[in-house]
Amino acid sequence: MSKRLIKKINTQDDEIVIDIIRKSLWYWFWSITLAIVLLILPFFLIYPLFLQGWWGAMVFFVVLAISLILIYRIYRIYHYTALIITTKRLIDMEQTGFLNNSSSVILYGKIQDVNYKSHGLLQTIFKIGDINISFVNDKSSFIELDSIKYPSMVVSKIIRARESYFEAKRQTAGQEAIKLLEKIKRKLGEDRFNQLVSN
């Protein structure tokens, strides 16, 4: 898992990152193809470009620089755009450019429904789909994650993490209730406590 990405989310003391979900590389197919073409093209044209003098060399280096910047941009957006599943919440991080990023925290108690859908033949073949997360008491707003690899597995992970979170909360509440009853029992005495419980 990406340590730099986990550092950005500021996990709580007892919070564990279960998984980091990123968009499928198929989502980036055309951008990566363009970047590779721009990277290779100047080397194919190196001889005619350099025959043109200084402006040919300038074109060579400008196209090369543009392709490297595009590759770096794709890498940053791919790396820092993710859904992070933890034991306490979901964090939707989005990098939209070199300096623009946003983060949304989705508490498990606020989740109404998690589902996915695949469109068309290619998404079905490559097991890619879009995941939708809707919220309790707010049908108008939802989070959509596009082009996720193995969406059914991701939905199952989110549902399992949510169920584990609620189970842990129930256990904690049960333990606190037992401690409270033990305090009451100590203060009242065992006979008085048993009389209250039996009535």
C-alpha positions, 0 to 999 in steps of 0.5 A: 500500500502507498505510505505517502497516500496513507500519511495524507489521510491522517488515520486515527490511532486504532484505525487500520487501512484495509485497502486502497482502490484506484481507477483501472489503467483502462481508464487512462488508455487514451492518455497513456497512448498519447503520452507514449506517442508524444514521447516516441515521435520526436525520436523518429523525427530527430534527423529531419528536426535537427537538420532544420537548425535551432528551431528543429532542436527546439521542437524536439525538446518541447515535444519531449518535455510535453510528453514527460509532463503528461506522463508525470501528470497521469502518474500523480492523478492515478496515484493520488485519486483513490478510495481508501477503505479503513476500519472506521470510514471511507475516504474518497481522495481526488487529484484533479491536477498538479496542485488541485486535490480534494478529500471526502470522508464517508462515515459508515453510519451515513451509507445507505447503499453501495452498488455497482454497474458495468456498461458494455462489452469491454467493461464486462470483459475486463471486469470494470465497473462504476461504484455508487455510494448513496447516503442515508436521508440524502437521496440527491447526493452520492459518490460515483467511482468510475472504472474500478477493477473488480467492482463486485469485490470492492463493493463486498469489501466496503460492505464487510468493513461496514458490518465489522465497524457496526459489530465492533461498536455493538461489542464496545457498547455491550462491554460499557453496559456490563461495566456500568451494571457492575458499578451499580452492583458494587454501589447497591450491594449484591442483595439489593441489586438482585432484588432490582433485577428480579423485579 
